[in-house]
Amino acid sequence: MTFVIDRHPCEESPRLGMMALPPTPESVSRARRWFRRFIAPYCPTCSVEDCVLMISELVTNAVLYGRSDEEWLVRVEWFREGNSLRVTVHNPGLPADVHLRRPDTDDTHGRGLLLVDSLAASWKCAPSHFGGTAVSFVMTEAWPS
């Protein structure tokens, strides 16, 4: 497991931090715990708990659906973009496999992106610069202008 803080909270850089986690169920709780710890010095005004919930859902999806013949890691990065916070979760899956579902009430799975869609200002799926898929969400007004 790798944790990286790119910079001190007072320095100017868009990437605030990054985690690289093994693709195991335990990584979901680690991602929640470490994001809370790493984002705290930046004092965001958006809901950190909403961010943690969305990170949890995206890391869960990465662990469940990321596929590779080689060893791989789930990577979580977070960025300040103006007064917005963008969080991106990377896995080796295919971007075409990511889609918003409308599960039935008795379905036990399939609500992760629906939660992200309802909590975030926006979200998207794109090819990852690590290879595979990157799913990002944006929280607007995360910091005062």
Backbone as CSV, one residue per row, in Angstrom:
resi,resn,N_x,N_y,N_z,CA_x,CA_y,CA_z,C_x,C_y,C_z
1,MET,0.847,-1.158,0.000,0.000,0.000,0.000,0.896,1.226,0.000
2,THR,0.579,2.171,-0.837,1.364,3.381,-0.960,0.474,4.580,-0.697
3,PHE,0.967,5.520,0.074,0.260,6.767,0.306,1.220,7.887,-0.037
4,VAL,0.745,8.851,-0.778,1.585,9.967,-1.174,0.836,11.262,-0.897
5,ILE,1.482,12.166,-0.231,0.999,13.537,-0.141,1.976,14.343,-0.962
6,ASP,1.480,14.958,-2.024,2.363,15.643,-2.955,2.958,16.927,-2.415
7,ARG,2.264,17.569,-1.505,2.731,18.884,-1.135,2.157,19.267,0.213
8,HIS,2.682,20.307,0.753,2.162,20.902,1.980,0.916,21.705,1.632
9,PRO,-0.102,21.766,2.497,-1.338,22.470,2.174,-1.159,23.926,1.758
10,CYS,-0.090,24.567,2.110,0.092,25.986,1.760,0.713,26.189,0.382
11,GLU,1.247,25.147,-0.235,1.873,25.273,-1.546,0.816,25.227,-2.643
12,GLU,1.123,25.796,-3.795,0.206,25.803,-4.920,0.522,24.645,-5.861
13,SER,-0.408,23.731,-6.032,-0.324,22.622,-6.964,-1.716,22.031,-7.065
14,PRO,-2.161,21.652,-8.246,-3.532,21.148,-8.340,-3.733,19.783,-7.667
15,ARG,-2.737,18.878,-7.720,-2.925,17.568,-7.086,-2.597,17.685,-5.608
16,LEU,-3.575,17.363,-4.786,-3.405,17.439,-3.337,-2.848,16.147,-2.756
17,GLY,-3.142,15.015,-3.370,-2.652,13.753,-2.839,-3.051,12.582,-3.701
18,MET,-2.533,11.402,-3.320,-2.761,10.187,-4.081,-2.548,8.978,-3.195
19,MET,-3.333,7.931,-3.415,-3.164,6.644,-2.746,-3.084,5.565,-3.819
20,ALA,-2.291,4.556,-3.560,-2.264,3.364,-4.401,-2.519,2.179,-3.478
21,LEU,-3.580,1.450,-3.759,-4.060,0.402,-2.861,-4.162,-0.927,-3.595
22,PRO,-3.952,-2.037,-2.894,-4.153,-3.335,-3.537,-5.638,-3.536,-3.848
23,PRO,-5.968,-4.301,-4.884,-7.369,-4.502,-5.258,-8.046,-5.543,-4.357
24,THR,-8.163,-5.208,-3.077,-8.777,-6.104,-2.095,-9.909,-5.367,-1.384
25,PRO,-10.873,-6.093,-0.834,-11.970,-5.432,-0.118,-11.496,-4.535,1.031
26,GLU,-10.404,-4.873,1.684,-9.884,-4.064,2.790,-9.469,-2.666,2.331
27,SER,-9.157,-2.513,1.071,-8.728,-1.218,0.552,-9.840,-0.184,0.564
28,VAL,-11.085,-0.633,0.572,-12.208,0.308,0.591,-12.195,1.100,1.899
29,SER,-12.076,0.410,3.020,-12.047,1.122,4.309,-10.760,1.932,4.462
30,ARG,-9.665,1.421,3.938,-8.416,2.193,3.984,-8.542,3.490,3.205
31,ALA,-9.151,3.428,2.032,-9.324,4.628,1.212,-10.172,5.660,1.957
32,ARG,-11.240,5.218,2.597,-12.076,6.151,3.365,-11.272,6.806,4.485
33,ARG,-10.602,5.955,5.255,-9.849,6.439,6.426,-8.738,7.399,6.013
34,TRP,-7.952,7.044,5.009,-6.812,7.861,4.612,-7.233,9.134,3.899
35,PHE,-8.326,9.076,3.109,-8.782,10.308,2.473,-9.175,11.324,3.538
36,ARG,-9.943,10.889,4.525,-10.318,11.816,5.610,-9.080,12.452,6.235
37,ARG,-8.083,11.639,6.489,-6.858,12.135,7.136,-6.097,13.092,6.225
38,PHE,-5.962,12.738,4.949,-5.157,13.544,4.032,-5.849,14.824,3.590
39,ILE,-7.188,14.843,3.526,-7.880,16.043,3.064,-8.063,17.048,4.202
40,ALA,-8.026,16.601,5.442,-8.295,17.471,6.594,-7.447,18.744,6.617
41,PRO,-6.134,18.690,6.339,-5.341,19.938,6.395,-5.782,20.995,5.383
42,TYR,-6.508,20.595,4.347,-6.949,21.529,3.316,-8.276,22.201,3.665
43,CYS,-8.933,21.736,4.728,-10.176,22.337,5.242,-11.221,22.584,4.155
44,PRO,-11.619,21.556,3.402,-12.641,21.791,2.390,-13.982,22.127,3.040
45,THR,-14.774,22.940,2.343,-16.092,23.300,2.853,-17.188,22.395,2.308
46,CYS,-16.860,21.540,1.339,-17.836,20.565,0.857,-17.936,19.429,1.882
47,SER,-18.897,18.578,1.714,-19.082,17.464,2.635,-18.004,16.397,2.419
48,VAL,-17.096,16.291,3.363,-16.069,15.245,3.300,-16.734,13.875,3.384
49,GLU,-17.810,13.764,4.161,-18.502,12.471,4.287,-19.133,12.051,2.960
50,ASP,-19.667,13.002,2.187,-20.164,12.660,0.853,-19.017,12.192,-0.036
51,CYS,-17.887,12.858,0.046,-16.709,12.450,-0.730,-16.268,11.049,-0.337
52,VAL,-16.233,10.783,0.949,-15.819,9.470,1.445,-16.771,8.389,0.941
53,LEU,-18.067,8.669,0.958,-19.041,7.705,0.447,-18.804,7.423,-1.031
54,MET,-18.583,8.476,-1.816,-18.352,8.283,-3.251,-17.037,7.557,-3.515
55,ILE,-15.992,7.891,-2.765,-14.717,7.175,-2.901,-14.922,5.706,-2.572
56,SER,-15.657,5.431,-1.522,-15.950,4.052,-1.134,-16.626,3.290,-2.275
57,GLU,-17.603,3.917,-2.894,-18.315,3.266,-3.998,-17.402,3.041,-5.200
58,LEU,-16.595,4.044,-5.541,-15.723,3.904,-6.713,-14.587,2.924,-6.477
59,VAL,-14.025,2.903,-5.274,-12.974,1.915,-4.970,-13.582,0.516,-4.955
60,THR,-14.786,0.369,-4.406,-15.462,-0.934,-4.445,-15.633,-1.400,-5.881
61,ASN,-16.116,-0.500,-6.754,-16.270,-0.863,-8.164,-14.939,-1.238,-8.797
62,ALA,-13.888,-0.496,-8.476,-12.567,-0.807,-9.032,-12.112,-2.192,-8.593
63,VAL,-12.295,-2.509,-7.309,-11.889,-3.820,-6.785,-12.710,-4.932,-7.445
64,LEU,-14.018,-4.713,-7.574,-14.891,-5.752,-8.124,-14.731,-5.948,-9.626
65,TYR,-14.530,-4.851,-10.365,-14.596,-4.932,-11.823,-13.292,-4.668,-12.545
66,GLY,-12.260,-4.201,-11.837,-10.964,-4.009,-12.484,-10.370,-5.358,-12.847
67,ARG,-9.871,-5.490,-14.044,-9.309,-6.767,-14.502,-7.981,-6.535,-15.202
68,SER,-7.028,-7.403,-14.874,-5.738,-7.350,-15.544,-5.059,-8.698,-15.366
69,ASP,-4.280,-9.088,-16.357,-3.501,-10.318,-16.244,-2.250,-10.111,-15.400
70,GLU,-1.914,-8.864,-15.145,-0.740,-8.520,-14.342,-1.190,-7.977,-12.993
71,GLU,-0.262,-7.884,-12.038,-0.585,-7.265,-10.760,-0.936,-5.802,-11.002
72,TRP,-1.873,-5.277,-10.221,-2.310,-3.905,-10.417,-2.723,-3.304,-9.083
73,LEU,-2.894,-1.995,-9.105,-3.302,-1.242,-7.925,-4.501,-0.358,-8.262
74,VAL,-5.319,-0.109,-7.264,-6.365,0.898,-7.364,-5.714,2.212,-6.967
75,ARG,-5.784,3.186,-7.833,-5.186,4.485,-7.525,-6.288,5.514,-7.316
76,VAL,-6.134,6.296,-6.254,-7.081,7.364,-5.939,-6.278,8.665,-5.886
77,GLU,-6.683,9.647,-6.686,-6.023,10.949,-6.693,-7.073,12.011,-6.393
78,TRP,-6.647,13.097,-5.743,-7.555,14.222,-5.538,-6.841,15.516,-5.849
79,PHE,-7.619,16.430,-6.462,-7.087,17.659,-7.031,-7.940,18.854,-6.610
80,ARG,-7.277,19.978,-6.458,-7.995,21.239,-6.324,-7.986,21.895,-7.688
81,GLU,-9.165,22.239,-8.168,-9.315,22.907,-9.456,-10.161,24.150,-9.215
82,GLY,-9.480,25.273,-9.007,-10.179,26.499,-8.620,-10.762,26.297,-7.227
83,ASN,-12.066,26.454,-7.110,-12.666,26.196,-5.804,-13.356,24.834,-5.750
84,SER,-13.092,23.972,-6.741,-13.673,22.631,-6.791,-12.667,21.565,-6.372
85,LEU,-13.191,20.449,-5.907,-12.408,19.263,-5.574,-12.768,18.180,-6.576
86,ARG,-11.763,17.625,-7.232,-11.975,16.490,-8.139,-11.253,15.286,-7.567
87,VAL,-11.957,14.159,-7.493,-11.379,12.901,-7.040,-11.485,11.914,-8.192
88,THR,-10.385,11.208,-8.474,-10.342,10.248,-9.563,-9.872,8.906,-9.031
89,VAL,-10.584,7.841,-9.416,-10.220,6.470,-9.039,-9.876,5.731,-10.323
90,HIS,-8.688,5.120,-10.337,-8.169,4.426,-11.520,-8.160,2.913,-11.288
91,ASN,-8.511,2.154,-12.348,-8.372,0.698,-12.321,-8.113,0.218,-13.742
92,PRO,-7.675,-1.032,-13.910,-7.325,-1.501,-15.252,-8.508,-1.972,-16.090
93,GLY,-9.729,-1.742,-15.654,-10.902,-2.146,-16.436,-11.080,-1.294,-17.681
94,LEU,-12.114,-1.597,-18.427,-12.394,-0.877,-19.665,-13.411,0.232,-19.418
95,PRO,-13.159,1.447,-19.936,-14.112,2.540,-19.737,-15.520,2.222,-20.231
96,ALA,-15.627,1.435,-21.289,-16.951,1.100,-21.833,-17.779,0.274,-20.850
97,ASP,-17.129,-0.370,-19.890,-17.844,-1.190,-18.911,-18.471,-0.370,-17.789
98,VAL,-18.165,0.912,-17.704,-18.695,1.776,-16.643,-19.976,2.421,-17.144
99,HIS,-21.056,2.160,-16.426,-22.324,2.788,-16.809,-23.225,2.923,-15.592
100,LEU,-24.071,3.921,-15.653,-25.025,4.204,-14.596,-26.187,3.231,-14.725
101,ARG,-26.467,2.536,-13.639,-27.575,1.580,-13.627,-28.742,2.158,-12.843
102,ARG,-29.898,1.677,-13.118,-31.114,1.987,-12.364,-31.612,0.659,-11.779
103,PRO,-31.025,0.244,-10.638,-31.374,-1.075,-10.092,-32.804,-1.115,-9.551
104,ASP,-33.370,-2.303,-9.570,-34.670,-2.521,-8.940,-34.503,-2.426,-7.434
105,THR,-35.591,-2.212,-6.735,-35.525,-2.038,-5.284,-34.982,-3.273,-4.569
106,ASP,-35.150,-4.453,-5.132,-34.647,-5.659,-4.470,-33.244,-6.057,-4.922
107,ASP,-32.634,-5.299,-5.851,-31.248,-5.563,-6.251,-30.308,-5.216,-5.106
108,THR,-29.320,-6.071,-4.870,-28.365,-5.822,-3.788,-27.122,-5.071,-4.261
109,HIS,-26.973,-4.882,-5.552,-25.817,-4.180,-6.110,-26.289,-3.183,-7.158
110,GLY,-25.370,-2.347,-7.619,-25.662,-1.478,-8.746,-26.023,-0.049,-8.403
111,ARG,-25.766,0.370,-7.164,-26.136,1.727,-6.773,-24.950,2.680,-6.643
112,GLY,-23.740,2.197,-6.837,-22.551,3.024,-6.627,-22.536,4.279,-7.463
113,LEU,-22.643,4.144,-8.774,-22.622,5.327,-9.639,-23.885,6.163,-9.492
114,LEU,-24.984,5.533,-9.118,-26.203,6.289,-8.856,-25.999,7.225,-7.670
115,LEU,-25.311,6.753,-6.622,-24.967,7.616,-5.487,-24.044,8.741,-5.921
116,VAL,-23.032,8.404,-6.697,-22.099,9.429,-7.185,-22.853,10.462,-8.014
117,ASP,-23.741,9.992,-8.871,-24.512,10.884,-9.724,-25.396,11.832,-8.907
118,SER,-25.901,11.355,-7.785,-26.789,12.201,-6.986,-26.041,13.133,-6.033
119,LEU,-24.812,12.789,-5.619,-24.081,13.599,-4.647,-23.100,14.592,-5.272
120,ALA,-22.495,14.221,-6.372,-21.463,15.062,-6.992,-22.087,16.105,-7.913
121,ALA,-21.375,17.202,-8.108,-21.802,18.197,-9.087,-21.736,17.601,-10.491
122,SER,-20.738,16.747,-10.716,-20.602,16.054,-11.991,-19.699,14.844,-11.790
123,TRP,-19.731,13.924,-12.748,-18.831,12.773,-12.738,-18.621,12.362,-14.192
124,LYS,-17.527,11.642,-14.407,-17.256,11.147,-15.758,-16.363,9.919,-15.684
125,CYS,-16.361,9.209,-16.772,-15.490,8.052,-16.950,-14.660,8.300,-18.205
126,ALA,-13.363,8.000,-18.122,-12.465,8.239,-19.247,-11.302,7.249,-19.161
127,PRO,-10.522,7.137,-20.210,-9.310,6.326,-20.105,-8.369,6.918,-19.054
128,SER,-7.732,6.047,-18.303,-6.796,6.468,-17.263,-5.407,6.683,-17.840
129,HIS,-4.684,7.679,-17.310,-3.297,7.863,-17.744,-2.400,6.740,-17.216
130,PHE,-2.921,5.891,-16.327,-2.195,4.703,-15.872,-2.522,3.499,-16.747
131,GLY,-3.437,3.655,-17.688,-3.977,2.545,-18.457,-5.264,2.095,-17.791
132,GLY,-6.240,1.667,-18.565,-7.507,1.249,-17.985,-8.491,2.397,-17.898
133,THR,-9.162,2.477,-16.754,-10.292,3.381,-16.581,-10.059,4.355,-15.436
134,ALA,-10.520,5.571,-15.612,-10.533,6.576,-14.545,-11.968,7.074,-14.402
135,VAL,-12.509,6.959,-13.187,-13.829,7.506,-12.889,-13.612,8.650,-11.909
136,SER,-14.107,9.836,-12.271,-13.891,11.048,-11.477,-15.220,11.648,-11.049
137,PHE,-15.184,12.306,-9.898,-16.314,13.137,-9.509,-15.795,14.497,-9.073
138,VAL,-16.658,15.501,-9.176,-16.303,16.870,-8.818,-17.287,17.373,-7.773
139,MET,-16.729,17.999,-6.744,-17.515,18.717,-5.739,-17.209,20.203,-5.953
140,THR,-18.222,20.973,-6.322,-18.028,22.404,-6.515,-18.074,23.098,-5.155
141,GLU,-17.563,24.305,-5.135,-17.535,25.121,-3.928,-16.922,24.369,-2.744
142,ALA,-15.855,23.627,-3.044,-15.132,22.891,-1.994,-14.278,23.815,-1.139
143,TRP,-13.941,24.983,-1.700,-13.192,26.011,-0.997,-13.771,27.362,-1.348
144,PRO,-13.639,28.344,-0.470,-14.125,29.687,-0.825,-13.375,30.218,-2.052
145,SER,-14.044,31.021,-2.821,-13.423,31.600,-4.043,-12.332,32.571,-3.681
